[in-house]
């Protein structure tokens, strides 16, 4: 139990140090800023309907429609997944099988 606590404590200390750095480099932490993805163009390039794209990659159709209309923008894990789909859709499909 002590090992788990020590590991969690170390992780929290690293997270706090990173948060306090505010833009300065924190040793051992690499930041990744995913690029914006044109979801409508990506879906069209894959020749999928909104329903097919949503079902295939695990998004709700409503969310997909909001992204395509520009009401909302994908963020977080969704944006990362869309970047991977954009670059290598076959790899994502293979991983989901």
N, C-alpha and C positions, 0 to 999 in steps of 0.2 A: 504494500500500500504506500509505503514511503517513497518508493521509486516513482510511482504514478504521480504523487503529489509534487515531487521535485521536478518532474518533467513538465507538469502543468504550470508550476511556478516559473520555470525558466521560459516557457513559451509566453506567458503573460508579461514577464519582464521585457522580453524582446519586443513584444507588441507595443508596450508602453514606450520603450525607447524609440521605436520606429515612429510612433504617433507624435512624439515630442520633437523629432528631427525636422518636421515640416519642410520637406524639400531638400534638405541636406542628405548626403549619402549615408545610409546606415549599412554597416558592414554585414555582408551575407544576405542582404535582402535585395532582390531584383524586382523592380516594378514593371508590370506589363499593362500598357494601355491599349485595349483592343480598339481597332478602327471601326468607325461607323459602317454599317452594311446596308445597302439598298435592298431591302427584303423583297420588294416587288420584282426587281430585276433578277435577283438570285432565283426566286421561284420560277420566273419565266424561263431563265436559262436552263433550269432543270426540267422544264416542260411539265410542271405539276400544277394542279388546281390548288386553291387555298386549302380545301379540305384534305387533299392528298399530302401537301407539304406539312400541314399541322399534324396529321396523324402519323406521318413517317418520322417526324423529328420531335414529337412530344410537346408541341405547343397547342394552345387552344385556338380555335378558328377565330374567336372574338379578338384575342390578343394579336393574332396575325393581321387581322383587318385594321386594327388600330395602328399597328406599325406601318402598314402599307398606305394608309390615309395620312399618316404623319401626325395623328392625334397624340401618339406616344412614341417613344424611342426605346428600343431594346437596351437593357443594361445588365450588368453583372454577368452571371453564368449564361444567361440567354444570349448576350452579345458575344461572349467567348465562343459559344456553340455555333452561332451564326457565322463567325469568322472562320471556324474550322470547316463548316459546311461549304462556305464560299471557296475555300482553298482546296479542299479535298473531300467532296461529298461521298465518294466511294469508301473512304476510310471510316467515315461516320456510320454509313450504312452497314459496313462489315462489323463494326464494333457493336451495333445494335442487334445483330442477328443472334 
